[in-house]
Amino acid sequence: MENAFGKPVEVEVRDSLEKAMKILKQKMSKEGILQELKRRRFYEKPSVKRKRKTREARKRLRREMKRRTGVQSGPPTR
């Protein structure tokens, strides 16, 4: 997994600081930095970490298969 803290996130402040903060927050959310900070706040047991990683892998695979085939998984809707 890529370390979210390894690469710097830069935002150029042009008009207002509030706008730059909003852009920074969006970039951090997109890269998953905020989620990683929340996850690292407390110790995660190895068993819980394994379960989370397999759950995330399943989610990624499901998303990738959905993108490739264009078919939704689950029961058909009427």
Buried (B, 14 or more C-beta within 10 A) or exposed (E): EEEBEEEEEEBEEEEEEEEBEEBBEEEBEEBEBEEBEEEEEEEEEEEEEEEEEEEEEEEEEEEEEEEEEEEEEEEEEE
